[in-house]
Amino acid sequence: MFRKWTISSLAYYLFYIENKANDPLHVAPGKVHDPLINILCDECVVGGYTCAHSHGDVDSNFIINQHLEKVSVPLSSRAFPSFTATNTFDKKMSKVIGLDIRAQYAYSSTLPLPYGVPLLLSTINVPSMKKKSLIDVKGFCNAVQTNPTNLSVQTINIVDRMFKEEYYSVREFMRSRVLEEEVKQNRYEVIKCYSNYSPTGQINIRHFFVDAYILLKKKHHKKIILFQYNGYTHGCRPSCRVKDAFTTENMQRRKVSYDKHETLLKLVNIWKRNSKNLEIEVIVKYPCDYLHTSNHHQDKLLVDAIPQQQSYQTFLEKVYANEYQGFLVVKNLQLQPQNSIPSMGFCVQRSEIDPKTMFTPHMKNTYHSVSKSSIAVVGLNNFKGIKVIHSSYFLFLKETFGFVENPLILHAVLYQHASFLKKEIDYQLQLRSDIKTKLKNPLLSSEERQILESSSSRAKLQINSSYGFTLLKQGKNLLIVYENN
Amino acid sequence: MPYLQEKLMSAKNIARTVDRPGIIAYERMNKDLYKVAKKSVTYYSSSEFTTPLAAVGACILSHSKIVLLDNIHFLLSHLDPSKAELLYLGKPFLSKINYIFTVLF
């Protein structure tokens, strides 16, 4: 028996799946193969937290907010109650106060994060789609320019049928057999849980994939349940009464599938003979087993929860209501000018910076070695061109500032979201807080102090890795894929 | 953002590609020529994508941005602008121009 570790399962196993590894209903973030989805997620990665607002030398002669005298845009009193027309900007600086906004990454990691399989939606032109599966590009462009509410939103990536069937089947098995029967009724405890959807990944027995592997324990007795879902490519169950169950193709598929199953059973028998206090059960399900059950489609995948096509207005309302969460490709999104303050832009984006024309004299003096244009993270009051932002950020901007026009969202990569890191991160934060409290004790020996400080650093590293690890590139050779035999 | 790839195809070949994955739009140029838009881009498709958990990381960064900007917004909207100015935020190292969060207006 061996396990094939993937990049994602390895990362999650090392850093944050400890508390979710054996949760039969937890779904891990999946690896995505769609290039467009991956590009859009990558475009949304905007780091950079150092914020500089530089005028020149900051000393006792520095006049506070002198640049705001030139502001012509009236700021709304609701948004900025302290900014009034009578403000005079002639006071000089007397002291500098340091402010520290703490624990952003740690706290942010505890908030709802994407998991599972994403759904890609694109804004398209409806009438042409209804006629035939072609998009009228010119009509689309015209609608985008004039009135995007005339457009429609269409699902682009169709999740593989096999994937969907297997997902629902494994979920149903985890819910009804494992949790309801074994855990609740028979008082077993789940020790190990491996599936294609759990963070620990899928398990193989020799060269046979097992769709779910559950190790249960009650006192000294252990029970392993191997669950296999034989989808339509395996043919139907021999007892199936579906009309087309006995076609030649179906019979051939069934034979191959049965041979494999027999080999698996032989391996399981050898396993049983060599293990004490271990019960092994193999369960095989076919699509025809679910023909008369309607409740196994719980926890719907996004592809089944979101309509194939919907109007742009409906889509936008769902985004505003936070029902659709994920990454949005927005075009020229502009904040309400009366709610924006000219000393700070809240639309954070990567943008081309030309030091010659854009740097203030102070910036030129400080960064005189920088002369070429380069990409930098800047804050503006609009997203220039096409930018990818997360829906939570989009909603923050809407609620705080409002948008000038109805926003145009060209694509959306929607995910299901859950706070699956909260427990682990909170544990590490509490651990660090307790260590800090202990370190305040003046009676500690130097050795005790050193041990506590190293524990504190380890906890901090683990918290920081919660996001840093997700952004590591495979190509950097920092991550490896290996097989644990 | 250059994630669309455009290609010119003849009317004869267009029928064969209608159901092909990746094709997202057609535009008829003239009687025999169509412009086809594909969603893949050559320089991105050279290998499998390299950040399998980028969605999680991007989401964490977005959340943290909201925390930071929410705090800045609170300060900006409540400080008396004639008496206090938000000059500088973050760690005092500005050695790399790529990571400067600056202000343009």
Interface residues (C-beta under 8 A of the other chain):
Chain A: T6 I7 S8 A11 P29 K31 V32 H33 P35 L36 N38 I39 L40 C41 D42 E43 C44 V45 V46 G47 G48 Y49 T50 C51 A52 H53 S54 V58 I64 N65 L68 A79 F80 P81 S82 F83 N87 T88 F89 D90 K91 M93 V96 L99 I101 Q104 Y105 Y107 S108 S109 L111 L113 P114 P118 S122 S133 L134 I135 D136 V137 K138 F140 I156 F327 V329 I341 P342 S343 M344 G345 F346 V348 I353 P355 M358 M363 T366 Y367 V370 S374 I375 A376 V377 V378 G379 L380 N381 G385 I386 V388 I389 H390 S392 Y393 F396 T400 V413 Y415 H417 S466 Y467 G468 F469 T470 L471 L472 K473 Q474 G475
Chain B: M1 Y3 V18 D19 I24 A25 Y26 E27 K35 A37 K39 S40 V41 Y44 S45 S47 E48 F49 T50 T51 P52 L53 A54 A55 V56 G57 A58 C59 I60 L61 S62 H63 S64 K65 I66 V67 L68 L69 D70 N71 I72 H73 L75 L76 S77 H78 L79 D80 P81 S82 K83 A84 E85 L86 L87 Y88 L89 G90 K91 F93 L94 I97 N98 Y99 I100 F101 T102 V103 L104 F105
